[in-house]
Amino acid sequence: MEKKLSECLALCKDSFSYTFELNGDKDPLIKNIVFDSKKVLQDSLFFALPGLHVHGNDFAKQAIDAGASAVIFEGSLPESAVKAAEQRGTVLIRVDNSRFAMSPFSAAFYEYPGNKLCVAGVTGTEGKSSTVFFIWQLLRLAGKKAGFISTVQYSLGDDAVDNPEHQTTPEAPIVQEQLYRMAENGCEFAVVESSSHGLSAKTNRLGDVPFDTAAMMNVNHEHLEFHGTYECYKNDKANLFRKLAAHNHIKNIAGVPKTFKPLGVVNAADLAAEDFVKAAARLCDSASVSSIGSVPVAGFVPPKELQNSMDFSSGGASDVHGAALNAVNESLYAAGLYRIENVNESERELSFDLCRKGSADIHVTAPLAGAFNACNVTAAILLVAQMTEKDVQEIAAFARHLNPVRGRMSPIRKGQPFEVLVDYAHTPSSFYTVFPPLRQKTKGRIISLFGSGGERDTQKRPVQGKIASEYSDIVILADEDPRGEEPMELLEMIAAGCTSLKRNENLFLIPDRKAAIRKAFSLARPGDAVLLLGKSHENSIIYKDRVMPYDEIKEAETALAEMGYTGE
């Protein structure tokens, strides 16, 4: 893929304003878009982005020296970068917000690949990765070629491969390139895990992705270090549903125009459901798409034991079932309201019924662990039925062939007399999803090991400690991703919530996660359950001065092998 700079700027001229600061008379060829100066190649366009600790402007000279033919930046570049640009003929372009401009420019460079795919988005505090993975699998089981982007893995139309990044929704150039490669690979469908960061206008990572269907799983307490308030967090997530009403859903699939019917799916028992319904009902401003009007929304209602919205004023779980359903007028659900009932979970299988007024119940069986997956599977079924124009019952039958996401309540069985489970839970609400059912089925003690991300929401840390100590017999606090924070200080903030536990008896602070895992296993007795939370699929632990390669599942298996447990 390569384009002239002038061609890209002409295509996105209405999306952002810009000024040529130097060499505006030149029109270089652009061969790729990068925002990391270390990845600049000859004829790259470099976006200089503001960061938490450093600013991309400070690396502009490095990018120019490496061969960047153009640099898009905000503010002022160092004199050294300007001189390098003068010497090499590099075009310098000033914009008001370089991160915002990166999305429309990337979409233009990659020829608007979202217009060549039916695109589904999934947002929520918990359940995004699993739901995305299930949607992708159901599409393939229905005979459709699809790709997906998620925290854990991604696919460009072929088999899924591991995602090496910690970022849930990648930066805009990566999103647009992957959608482009999906379309080039013959995909008709794409599924995008849509984080609040990615949906925020601050980053604009998904600003130029034309979504056709969307699911909202839940909105709980998370990422306030970025959004500031819960209301802003919720509003940014609702941008996904606003996008449903922002275009006409006519896609050019393999050169053939095809119109897809938009649909939003919400967890109707979540207090934020009404906001998402209203977002999807927003009338379009553009005359060309004003005939769309409101987008239909289908709702699903989890059984009460799966409704885990948080009440942070009291620090406990809140039963919001009745309030949420009263707030969301069922008449808004043009596509119907489904209730999840009769959830049954065995060691290797999950089953439940999808019940809808006036229709026969649909029995769903899936080889998955965790009752919470009933919500994830339901949302996936409803979206795929809409996208493929197939009956819900037909799509539901494919659920028996689903595979779980790696690191989501994944058991490690090497012959040890205690249970070992790995999960990504790292928020208070996800703790309430994981701990109660485990407490109910575990005959012995629960030993939980977790930490909290550095330079992230600090309010949740003592709440995490409080919840874990309520359900665990032993809590071990260990590094997750301390980043620029001091590891022990971070763990002390979590420990402040573990008021019912006694230090060095049933509460241990061991920053070294490898050592912490071995401590947990050494304490485990037959019948106990050891729960390793927070790292899951991630491939590293981020410290202030280094990134340490790390694999939670492999580390747990190694620790068990050291104890003599090497097989089933």
Stockholm file with secondary structure:
# STOCKHOLM 1.0

chainA/1-568         MEKKLSECLALCKDSFSYTFELNGDKDPLIKNIVFDSKKVLQDSLFFALPGLHVHGNDFAKQAIDAGASAVIFEGSLPESAVKAAEQRGTVLIRVDNSRFAMSPFSAAFYEYPGNKLCVAGVTGTEGKSSTVFFIWQLLRLAGKKAGFISTVQYSLGDDAVDNPEHQTTPEAPIVQEQLYRMAENGCEFAVVESSSHGLSAKTNRLGDVPFDTAAMMNVNHEHLEFHGTYECYKNDKANLFRKLAAHNHIKNIAGVPKTFKPLGVVNAADLAAEDFVKAAARLCDSASVSSIGSVPVAGFVPPKELQNSMDFSSGGASDVHGAALNAVNESLYAAGLYRIENVNESERELSFDLCRKGSADIHVTAPLAGAFNACNVTAAILLVAQMTEKDVQEIAAFARHLNPVRGRMSPIRKGQPFEVLVDYAHTPSSFYTVFPPLRQKTKGRIISLFGSGGERDTQKRPVQGKIASEYSDIVILADEDPRGEEPMELLEMIAAGCTSLKRNENLFLIPDRKAAIRKAFSLARPGDAVLLLGKSHENSIIYKDRVMPYDEIKEAETALAEMGYTGE
#=GR chainA/1-568 SS CCEEHHHHHHHTTTTCCEEEEECTTCCCEECEEESSGGGCCTTEEEECCBCSSCBGGGGHHHHHHTTCSEEEESSCCCHHHHHHHHHHTCEEEEESCHHHHHHHHHHHHTTCGGGGSEEEEEECSSSHHHHHHHHHHHHHHTTCCEEEECSSEEESSSSCEECCSSCSSCCHHHHHHHHHHHHHTTCSEEEEECCHHHHSTTTCTTTTCCCSEEEECCCCSCCHHHHSSHHHHHHHHHHHHHHHTSSCCEEEETTEEEECCCEEEEETTSTTHHHHHHHHTCCCSSTTTGGGCSCCEEEEECCGGGCCCEETTTTEECCCHHHHHHHSCGGGCTTCEEEEEEEEECSSCEEEEEEETTSCCEEEEESCCCTTHHHHHHHHHHHHHHHHTCCHHHHHGGGGGCCCCTTSSEECCSSCSSEEEEECCCSHHHHHHHHHHHHHHCSSCEEEEECCCTTSCSTHHHHHHHHHHHHCSEEEECCSCCBTSCHHHHHHHHHTTCTTSCBTTTEEECCCHHHHHHHHHHHCCTTCEEEEESCTTCCEEEBSSCEEECCHHHHHHHHHHHTTCCCC
#=GC SS_cons         CCEEHHHHHHHTTTTCCEEEEECTTCCCEECEEESSGGGCCTTEEEECCBCSSCBGGGGHHHHHHTTCSEEEESSCCCHHHHHHHHHHTCEEEEESCHHHHHHHHHHHHTTCGGGGSEEEEEECSSSHHHHHHHHHHHHHHTTCCEEEECSSEEESSSSCEECCSSCSSCCHHHHHHHHHHHHHTTCSEEEEECCHHHHSTTTCTTTTCCCSEEEECCCCSCCHHHHSSHHHHHHHHHHHHHHHTSSCCEEEETTEEEECCCEEEEETTSTTHHHHHHHHTCCCSSTTTGGGCSCCEEEEECCGGGCCCEETTTTEECCCHHHHHHHSCGGGCTTCEEEEEEEEECSSCEEEEEEETTSCCEEEEESCCCTTHHHHHHHHHHHHHHHHTCCHHHHHGGGGGCCCCTTSSEECCSSCSSEEEEECCCSHHHHHHHHHHHHHHCSSCEEEEECCCTTSCSTHHHHHHHHHHHHCSEEEECCSCCBTSCHHHHHHHHHTTCTTSCBTTTEEECCCHHHHHHHHHHHCCTTCEEEEESCTTCCEEEBSSCEEECCHHHHHHHHHHHTTCCCC
//
